[in-house]
């Protein structure tokens, strides 16, 4: 992009508008998590099959998020957001009339292709147009909207599923269309850059992510082989294309890779928890969808409010300290789920308070750290690739949790959830080790965006 507006605090109101859109997108995810037990019964599905309503959505998000963010280097963000929101809204209308599992899954996948534009491009916009002095607060606002969506989604999804039907969940998501005229009023004008788009690289990236995730759910070695082959072809492609879909410098950046790994683990844990909680609350504690939503709601709301203060902490003390805070909270949450969730549904409520707060802290601080260590011309691609890994992590979490849970027979007992929660503890310990290594190595690195140019 050339001749675009410079970073300015006046663009902070645009971040607020974009955060409202993210709120609806996140609600769309969590509402269907709550409705999942009902959908499993309606279509006689196993948990691993039903998980694809969530994980399939995440796979498509992963593919299209990096596509939209990569396109933002050439096309105006406002135009790309409009396209994404329209696809999201039209797919919601399609989903409202779904009367079969296949129809529902197709509607969800099309929804994801449009929804992918919103979180990724919002992050790119903040990285491009918000000054570094307030960028932490901007990312925290986005994280707050995400947390609020995780809180409102279960409540809205629970009541809609109990008193209407899960089809009506699609009505809520249509509301995002009304954001379009507001965006046209407040978003800055940008110019387009004529260049070639690496379509082959985009396809190979999507194929690699899809095959790896299918392998996780099936353990069929053919999918693993296909994923490795497509990943090798992708690496060959990005090292030879004049404008590669994924810049090789990002992949070779060790600091960037460590941040992406920590983000991946955080998303895996969060979405595994979001998948397991409704099933455990229904089958172990006999709670309905509305009650499940109310149990999840306090943790998400706490996180939404706390995210604002997390932004101030980032701006005041830096990203590393907040990353340590986030990891501590997520590790505590995994321990509480493993040790205490079998005792009472209120222990699940307590554990999720740690999960949600830790997740929003990790999300905002890690994204701000990426925008700090990367040069401005790599921010769009860097955030896009990070977002893609986020959604791969979310798909991994739900599929992995479903597979581990299916090692037992239904109806599940409290003891059956010990293995999935135990695996989450191991994952968080690994992420903590990576964070400690990163905190030591980054001290020798000179950030490229300590000041705005």
N, C-alpha and C positions, 0 to 999 in steps of 0.2 A: 504493500500500500504506500502511496506517495502523497505528500502534501496533506496529511491528515492533522486534525487538531492535536495540540500538545497536552500532556497531563495537566489536569486542573481539578481543584476541589469542587467546582460547579457540577462535575459529572457524577458526584456522589449520589445525587437524586436519581440518576439513571440506574445506578446499582440497586437502589431501593425498589424501583419498578421491576427490574430483572429478578430481584429476590422474591417478589410476589409470584412471578411465573414459576420460579423454582419450587415455591411452596406447593403449587398445584401438581407439579411433576412428581415431587416426592410423595405427596398424598396418594397419588395414583399407584405408587409402588406399595405403600404400607396398607392401603385399603384392601388390596387384593391378598396381602399376606393374612389379614384377619379373616377374609372370606374363604381362604384356601380349604379349611375343613369342610365347609358347605359344598364347595366345588368338587372336592374329592368324592363326597357322597352322591352328588347329583349325577356325576358321570362315571361312578364306580372306578375310581382311579387309585393306584398305589401312590404313596407319598413321593417317590422318585419321579413318577409321571407328572403329578401335579406340580412338582418343583419347577418344571419347564415353563409354567405360566409366569414364574418369577425369573428363573435363570435364562430362559429364552429371551425374555424382555431385556435382561441385562446384556446378553450377547449382542443383540442388535444395537443397544445403546453403545456398547464398546466399539462396534464397527463404525457407526455413524458419528459418534462424538468426535473422534479424531479426524474424520472426513470433514465435518463442519468447521472444526478449528483450523485445519490445514487450509481450507478454502478461504478462511478469514484473512489469510495473508495476501489474497488476490481480490476478494470481493467484499463489499460493505457488510459489516456485521448486521446492520438493520435489515438488509435484504435477506440474508441467510436466516435470521430469526423469524422473519415473516413466513418464509417457506416452511420452516420447521413447525411453527405453531399451527399453520393451516393443516399440515399433514396430521398433526397430533389431534386437532379438533375433529377432522373428518373421520379419522379412525375411531374416535370415541363414539361417533354416531353409528358406525358399523358394529362396534362391540355391543352397543345397547340392544341390538336385535339378535345377538348370538344365542343359538339354541343347541349347540353341539360343542364338544371339546375342541374340535378342529377349527370351527368358526371363531370361538373365543381366542384360541391361540394365535390365529392369523390376525385378528383385530389387535391383540396385544403387541405382536411383532411390528405391525404398521404404526401403532402408537409410539413404540420405542424409536422407530426411525425418525419421527418428527420431534419427539421429546429430547432426542440427543443434542439438538441444536441449543437448547436452553441453558443447561448447567455449564457446558464447555465454553460457549461463547460469552457467557456472563463472566467466567473466570478470565478469559482473554481480554474482555473489555476492561475489567478492573486492573489487570496487569498493564494494559496499554495506556489507559487514560486517567488513572488515579495516582497521584504523587506517592512516592515511596513512604513519605512521612505519615500518610493515612491509609496506605494500602492494606496494612494489617487489619484495620477497622473495617475496610470494605470486604475483605475476605471473611471476616468474622460475621458481618451482616448476612452474607450469603450462607455461611454455616448456620447462623441462627434461623434463617428461613428453612433450611434443610431440617434442622431439629424440630422446628415448629410443625413441619409437614409430617415428620415421624410421630409427633404427638397427636395432631388433629386427625391424621389418616386413620389410625386404629379406632378412634372414637366415632368418626363419621362412618367408616367402613362397618363397624360393628352394628351401629343402629340401623344403617341402610340395609345391611344383610339380614338382620333380625326382623325388621318391620316391613321391608319391601322385598327386595331380591338383589342378588349380587349384580344383575344386569344394570341396575340403577346407579352403580358406582361410576359408570361411564358418563353419566349426566354431569357429575361434579367436574370432570376434567374438561368438558367443553367450555367452561368458563374462561380458560386461558386465552381464548380467541379475542376477548375484549381488551387484552393488553396491547394488541397491535396498534390501534390509533394513538395510544399514549406513547408508545415507543417512537412512533414517527414524529411526535411533537418534541421529545426531549433528547433523543439520541443524536450525536453529532454527525454531520455529513462526512462521508468518506469517499475517496476516489478508488476506482478499480484499476488493477494492474493487469495488463495483457501478458499472459504467460501460459505455459502448458501445465496441465494437471496430471500427475502420475497415476493414471487410472489402474494400470497393472499393479503398481505398488499398493494401492488401496485395496484391490481385490485380494492380493496375496496376504495382506495384513488381516483382512476379515476372515479369509479361509483358515489361516493359522490359528487365530483365536477360537473360531468355531470348532475346529477339529480337536484342539486340546481340551476344550470344555466337554465335548461329546465323549472324549476318552475318559475324563474324570467320572462321568456318569455311567459309562458302560464297561470300562476297563478292557475294551477291545483294542488289541495292539495295532490293528490296521489304522485306527484313527490316530494313534500316537505316531505311527510311521508317517502318515499323511501330514500331520501337523509339523513334524520335524522337517519333512521335505519342503513343504510350503514356506516354513520359516527360513530354510537355507536359500530358497529361491528369492525370498524377500530381501535377505541380506545381500545376495548377489545384485538384485535390482537397485537397491538404494545406494550401492557403491558405484553404480554406473550411470544412473539417470542424472540428467542435468539439474532437474528440480525434483529430487526424490520425495516420496510421500512421507517417509520418516528420515530425518536428517541423521547421517551416521555419527556426527559429533555428539548427538544426544545419547545414543546407545553406548558410545565410548566414554562418556562422562561418568566416572565412578561415583562422584558425589550425587549426581542426579539419579543414578541407578539405586543407590541406597535409600534415597527419599521415596522413590517409587516402590521399592520393596516394602518399606514400612507402611506406606499407604495401602498396598495390596493386602497385607496382613490385617490392617484395621478394618477394611471393607469385608474381608472374609469373615472375621469374627462377628461384625455387626449383623451381617445378613444371615449368618448361621443362627445367631440368637433370634433374629426376627422370624426365621422359619420355625425354630424349635418352640418358642414361647407359646404361640397359639395352640399348637398340637398338645403340648404338655398341660396347658391350662384347661383344655377341653377334655382330654382323656384321663388325666390324673385327678384334676380338681373339679371336673364337670361344670366348667364355666361356659356360658354362651358367648356369642361374638361380641355383643355389647359390653358384657362384663370384662372380656379380654381387652377390649379397647380402653376401658377405664383403668385397668391395671397398668397398661403400657403408658398411658397419657402423662402421669406425673413426671416420669423420667425424661421424656421428650420435652416437656414444658420447662423443666429445670434447665435442661441443656440450652433451649432457645433463649432463655433469659441470661444465662451465664455466658453465652457466646459473645454477647456485647462486651462483657468485661474481659473475656479472653482476647478480643481485639485490642483492647487497651493494654493488656499485658504484653502482647506481641509488639506493639508500637513502643512500649516503655522498656522492656527487658530483652526483646529479641525472640527469635523462633525456637532456638535450641531449648531454652528453659521450658517453654510451653510444650514442646515435643516430649520432654521428660515427664511433665505433668500428665499429658495425654496417655503415655505408655503406662504410667503408674495406675491411672484410673481404669484402663482397659484390663490390666492384669488383675486388679482387685475384683472387677466385675466377673471375669472368668472364674476366679476362685470362689466367689459367692455363689455363682450358678452351680458349680461343681459340688460344693459342700453343703449348701443350705436350701437350694431350690426344692429339694424333695420334702422339706419340712412344712412349707406354707406358701401359698400363692403370693403372700406379701414379701417373702424373701425374693421372689422373682421380680416384684416391683422394685425392691431395693437394688437388686443386682443391675436391673436395666437403667436405673438412675446413674450408676457408675459408667455403664456402657455408653449411654447417649452423650453424657458430658465428655467422656474421654474421646468419643468418636468425632464430635464437632471440634474439639480442641486440636485433634490430630489433622483433621481436614483443612482447617484454616491455616494452621501454622506450617504444615508441609507445603501447601500451595504457595503461601507467601515466601517460603524459603526457596522454592523453585524460581519464582520471579526475581529473587534476590541474586541467585548465583548464575543465572543464565543471561547472556546478552539479549538485548531487546528483540533482535531479529529471530531469536529462537524461542521466545516466550510462547507464541501461539502454538507452535508444534510441540513444545515441551509440556505445556499444560494439557494439550489435546491427547498426547500419548499417556500422560499420567491419568487423565480421566478415563481413557480406554482401559488401563490397568485397573482402575477403580471398579469398573463394571464387570471386568473379568473376575475380580475378587468377589464381588457381590454374587455373581453366578456360581463361583466356586463354593462360596459359603453355603448357599441353599442346597446345591446338589450334594456336596460332601455331607452336610447334616442329614439329608434324606437317606443317603446310602448307609451311613453309620446307624441311623435309627432303624432301618429295615433289617439289620442283623437280628432284630428281635421280632416277635410276633405281636400283632394287634390283638386286643387293646394293650397299649403300652403302659408300663408301670413307671414309677419315679426312677427306679434303678436303671431302666433302659436308657435314660438320658445322660447317665454318668460318662459313658465313653465319648459322645460328641463334645460335652463340656470339658472333659479332660484333654482332648485334642486341642481345644482352643487355648488352654493354659500353655501347652507346649509351643504353639505358634507365637503366643505373646512373649514367651521367654526368648525365642529366637529373634523376634523383632527388637527386643530390648538390647540384645547383644549387638545387633547392627547399629542401633542408635548410639551406643557407647563408642563404637568404632568411628562412626560418622562425627560425633562431637569432638573426638581427638584429631581426626584428619582435617576437618574443616578449618581448624585454627590456622593452618598453614596456607589456606586459600584466600586470595584477595577477591571479594565480591565485586561484580561488575556494575551493580546498581545501588550502591549505597546512597548515591544522590541522583536526582533526575537531571537528565541532560536536555 
